[in-house]
Amino acid sequence: MKKLINAIKNLNQMQKEKTRLNKEFKITEKVFDEIKINSKLNEKQKKIANEFLDTAQRYYKDAKYYQEKGDVFSSMGCLNYAHGWLDAGLKAGLFVKK
């Protein structure tokens, strides 16, 4: 009986994690849709901004890959890195809201 109860608890926890992961994907997608590279940047700064955006997109794609593999932990980690790059770019003025 304990094993069954633990299995049910684990399933409930996994469902909560998947729900949170889906929410984080939506937030990340919204940020990608709402930002653009700041047009007031010089060429060197634009290159850096593109690198920030590219890195965030790559982490996002990695998060999708891990989600498809059922690895919620790694997927969430990749999304957190994507958020970090996007947030840093916004705070540094590399990105602006559309």
C-alpha positions in Angstrom: 0.0 0.0 0.0 2.9 2.4 0.8 4.3 1.8 -2.7 1.0 2.7 -4.3 0.6 5.8 -2.2 4.2 6.9 -3.1 3.6 6.2 -6.7 0.5 8.4 -6.7 2.4 11.2 -4.9 5.1 10.9 -7.5 2.6 11.1 -10.3 1.0 14.2 -8.7 4.4 15.9 -8.3 5.3 15.1 -11.9 2.1 16.6 -13.1 2.7 19.8 -11.1 6.2 20.0 -12.6 4.9 19.6 -16.1 2.2 22.2 -15.6 4.8 24.7 -14.3 7.1 23.8 -17.2 4.4 24.6 -19.7 3.7 27.9 -17.9 7.4 28.8 -18.1 7.5 28.0 -21.9 4.5 30.3 -22.4 6.3 33.1 -20.5 9.4 32.7 -22.5 7.6 32.7 -25.8 5.8 35.8 -24.8 9.1 37.6 -24.0 10.5 36.5 -27.4 7.4 38.0 -29.0 7.5 41.2 -27.1 11.2 42.2 -27.5 13.4 43.4 -30.3 17.0 44.5 -30.7 17.4 48.1 -29.7 17.7 50.1 -33.0 19.8 52.8 -31.3 22.8 50.5 -30.7 26.0 50.8 -32.7 27.2 47.9 -34.8 29.3 46.3 -32.1 26.4 46.5 -29.6 24.0 45.0 -32.2 26.4 42.1 -32.6 26.4 41.5 -28.9 22.6 41.9 -28.8 22.3 39.2 -31.5 24.6 36.9 -29.5 22.4 37.4 -26.4 19.3 36.7 -28.4 20.8 33.7 -30.2 22.0 32.2 -26.9 18.5 32.6 -25.3 17.0 31.0 -28.4 19.4 28.1 -28.2 18.6 27.5 -24.5 14.9 27.6 -25.4 15.4 25.0 -28.1 17.4 22.8 -25.7 14.5 23.2 -23.2 12.1 21.9 -25.9 14.4 19.0 -26.6 14.6 18.0 -22.9 10.8 18.4 -22.6 10.3 16.0 -25.4 12.6 13.5 -23.7 10.6 13.8 -20.5 13.5 15.5 -18.6 11.6 18.2 -16.8 14.6 19.2 -14.6 16.9 19.8 -17.5 14.2 21.5 -19.5 13.5 23.9 -16.6 17.2 24.6 -16.2 17.5 25.6 -19.9 14.5 27.9 -19.6 16.0 29.5 -16.6 19.2 30.2 -18.6 17.1 31.6 -21.5 15.3 33.9 -19.1 18.6 35.1 -17.7 20.0 36.0 -21.1 16.8 37.8 -22.1 16.6 39.6 -18.8 20.2 40.7 -18.9 19.8 41.9 -22.5 16.8 44.0 -21.4 18.5 45.5 -18.4 21.6 46.3 -20.5 19.5 48.1 -23.1 20.3 45.6 -25.8 16.6 44.7 -26.2 13.6 46.9 -26.1 9.9 46.1 -26.0 8.1 46.2 -29.3 
